[in-house]
Amino acid sequence: MVRVLIFIVFFIYSFQSYSQAKIVEISTNMGSMKFKLYDDTPKHRDAFIELAKEGYYNETLFYRVIQDFLIQGGSKSSKNASPGKRIGYGDPDKTVDDEILSNHFHKKGALCAPRQPDEVNPYKQSDISQFFIIKGRVHTEGELDTMEMAVNRPIRNKIVQQYMNPEVRERLKQLKEEKKVDEFRKIAADIKKNIETEYNLDTDVLEFSEEQRKAYTTVGGYPDLDGKYTVFGECISGFETIDKISALKTDKNNRPFTDVKITVRVLSE
C-alpha cells in the first residue's frame, strides 16, 4: 500500500512539473518539433516566448544547415529572401545577457542562442532574434577522452612550467647530485601538490560529466560548443524533423536549396 501511495505521489509530481514547463512548438513545412524551455535560463526563456507571441520568428527560414552540426533560423533577414541570397543577420537590439550553465549542454535537440564572436562580444551576450538547434552526431568514449586531453594537456603543461622553472630544476638537480634525498623529495612533493591544486582550480579544465557522456554516446550532440553558448531548452518531440532538415542539400553559404519556413507557437507558459 505504501509503495502504491509513493508511486501516485511521484506520478502527480512529475505530471505537475511537466504541465508547468514552458513548451513551444517550432513548425516547418518539413515537420514540427516541441521544446521545453529551461526555468534556470529565465532571460532567454522569457525573451524567446515574448518574440514568439509577437510572431517575430514566423515566416523566417532555417537559413543555415550543416549536417552533423546544427540547423539555425529565426533571423528576420530570411523572410521572403530570394533564392541564393546570403541571409542570417542578427538584431543588435535583441541581445540577452549570457546564461551559460554547466548543467545544460549541446546534446542533440538542444535549443541554443547564437552570439557574436568574443573579440566584439567579450561578455558573450546572446542574439535571441535567432536560434539554433543541435543535430551533432554520436561520439565514442574514446573521442570524449581525446577532447578532454586536447584541452587539458596544455593547461597542465603551462602550470608545470610555472612551478618547474629553470631555477627549480637546477636546485633539484643539485640536490640529486649531492644525494640529499629527503630535501629533494620534500621540494618535489610540494611542487606536485601545488601543480595539482592549481590544475583542479582552473575553470578551463574540461571534464565531461556522467550525464554529458551518456548523452553524447547515445543520442549524440556537439560537445565542442559546451561552455561557449547559452542552451535554454531541449527538444521533447520531433527529432525526426531535425534529421530531415539537417540532411537537406545546401549552397556554399549552407543555406538549403529548399526553403524551410518557420512558425513558432507557445503551447504553455
C-alpha positions, 0 to 999 in steps of 0.5 A, a space after each residue: 500500500 505504501 509503495 502504491 501511495 509513493 508511486 501516485 505521489 511521484 506520478 502527480 509530481 512529475 505530471 505537475 512539473 511537466 504541465 508547468 514547463 514552458 513548451 513551444 512548438 517550432 513548425 516547418 513545412 518539413 515537420 514540427 518539433 516541441 521544446 521545453 524551455 529551461 526555468 534556470 535560463 529565465 532571460 532567454 526563456 522569457 525573451 524567446 516566448 515574448 518574440 514568439 507571441 509577437 510572431 517575430 520568428 514566423 515566416 523566417 527560414 532555417 537559413 543555415 544547415 550543416 549536417 552533423 552540426 546544427 540547423 539555425 533560423 529565426 533571423 528576420 533577414 530570411 523572410 521572403 529572401 530570394 533564392 541564393 541570397 546570403 541571409 542570417 543577420 542578427 538584431 543588435 537590439 535583441 541581445 540577452 545577457 549570457 546564461 551559460 550553465 554547466 548543467 545544460 549542454 549541446 546534446 542533440 535537440 538542444 535549443 541554443 542562442 547564437 552570439 557574436 564572436 568574443 573579440 566584439 562580444 567579450 561578455 558573450 551576450 546572446 542574439 535571441 532574434 535567432 536560434 539554433 538547434 543541435 543535430 551533432 552526431 554520436 561520439 565514442 568514449 574514446 573521442 570524449 577522452 581525446 577532447 578532454 586531453 586536447 584541452 587539458 594537456 596544455 593547461 597542465 603543461 603551462 602550470 608545470 612550467 610555472 612551478 618547474 622553472 629553470 631555477 627549480 630544476 637546477 636546485 633539484 638537480 643539485 640536490 640529486 647530485 649531492 644525494 640529499 634525498 629527503 630535501 629533494 623529495 620534500 621540494 618535489 612533493 610540494 611542487 606536485 601538490 601545488 601543480 595539482 591544486 592549481 590544475 583542479 582550480 582552473 575553470 578551463 579544465 574540461 571534464 565531461 560529466 556522467 550525464 554529458 557522456 551518456 548523452 553524447 554516446 547515445 543520442 549524440 550532440 556537439 560537445 565542442 560548443 559546451 561552455 561557449 553558448 547559452 542552451 535554454 531548452 531541449 527538444 521533447 518531440 520531433 527529432 525526426 524533423 531535425 534529421 530531415 532538415 539537417 540532411 537537406 542539400 545546401 549552397 556554399 553559404 549552407 543555406 538549403 536549396 529548399 526553403 524551410 519556413 518557420 512558425 513558432 507557437 507557445 503551447 504553455 507558459 
